[in-house]
């Protein structure tokens, strides 16, 4: 995991999933934030003022890219 050298300064009430949504655009990256910040994992909700290291992540819609490559049949299989 590569770190960007950037940090997120928490506000009271922030959570890892909220930070992931704000920074990366999706809550699913909360696990990567937790892995990058093991000293903060025990906090469910931040009090404010904590610094969260932001790892560099490859953000992409690999599932959507794969779906785009899948060819759909011209007719439904039950009509053949």
NUDOMI-949365 format. One line per 4 residues: their letters; for each residue x negated, y, z negated of C-alpha. Coordinates in Angstrom, 2 decimals, always signed. Layout:
<nodes>
a) X:Y:Z ~ ...;
</nodes>
This chain:
<nodes>
xxxx) +0.00:+0.00:+0.00 ~ -1.42:+3.37:+0.99 ~ -0.76:+6.45:-1.09 ~ -0.05:+9.78:+0.53;
xxxx) -1.65:+11.72:-2.29 ~ +1.67:+13.42:-2.76 ~ +3.77:+13.24:-5.86 ~ +7.40:+13.85:-6.62;
xxxx) +8.15:+15.84:-9.77 ~ +11.22:+14.37:-11.42 ~ +14.19:+16.35:-12.63 ~ +16.27:+15.18:-15.57;
xxxx) +18.55:+12.36:-14.44 ~ +16.45:+11.21:-11.46 ~ +16.06:+7.47:-10.86 ~ +13.81:+5.48:-8.54;
xxxx) +16.66:+4.81:-6.13 ~ +17.60:+8.50:-6.04 ~ +13.97:+9.48:-5.35 ~ +13.75:+6.84:-2.60;
xxxx) +16.91:+8.25:-1.02 ~ +15.63:+11.84:-1.19 ~ +12.08:+11.13:+0.00 ~ +12.47:+8.18:+2.39;
xxxx) +16.13:+8.47:+3.33 ~ +17.18:+5.10:+1.90 ~ +17.58:+3.67:-1.59 ~ +16.10:+0.35:-0.46;
xxxx) +12.59:+1.82:-0.88 ~ +12.98:+2.07:-4.66 ~ +11.04:-1.19:-5.09 ~ +8.03:+0.29:-3.29;
xxxx) +8.17:+3.34:-5.56 ~ +8.28:+1.09:-8.61 ~ +5.33:-0.94:-7.37 ~ +3.37:+2.27:-6.87;
xxxx) +4.27:+3.55:-10.35 ~ +4.12:+0.60:-12.76 ~ +3.64:+2.91:-15.75 ~ +7.11:+4.42:-15.13;
xxxx) +9.08:+1.25:-14.42 ~ +10.49:+0.94:-17.92 ~ +12.31:+4.27:-17.55 ~ +15.73:+3.78:-16.00;
xxxx) +16.48:+7.49:-15.91 ~ +13.76:+10.14:-15.95 ~ +13.81:+12.91:-18.54 ~ +12.26:+15.42:-16.14;
xxxx) +8.67:+16.46:-15.52 ~ +7.35:+12.97:-14.70 ~ +5.15:+12.65:-11.62 ~ +5.96:+9.79:-9.26;
xxxx) +3.26:+8.78:-6.77 ~ +4.66:+8.54:-3.25 ~ +3.22:+5.69:-1.20 ~ +3.01:+5.95:+2.58;
xxxx) +5.63:+3.59:+3.96 ~ +6.39:+2.55:+7.48 ~ +9.95:+3.70:+7.80 ~ +11.89:+2.24:+10.67;
xxxx) +14.99:+0.43:+11.67 ~ +13.41:-2.89:+12.62 ~ +16.78:-4.63:+12.32 ~ +18.38:-2.14:+14.69;
xxxx) +15.48:-2.43:+17.14 ~ +15.90:-6.21:+17.17 ~ +19.65:-5.83:+17.71 ~ +19.01:-3.56:+20.70;
xxxx) +16.92:-6.30:+22.32 ~ +19.63:-8.92:+21.87 ~ +21.68:-9.32:+25.02 ~ +25.41:-9.61:+24.67;
xxxx) +27.23:-12.02:+26.97 ~ +29.44:-10.55:+29.68 ~ +32.44:-12.50:+28.45 ~ +33.42:-14.03:+25.14;
xxxx) +32.27:-17.67:+24.82 ~ +35.83:-18.95:+24.34 ~ +36.86:-17.42:+27.67 ~ +34.29:-19.36:+29.68;
</nodes>
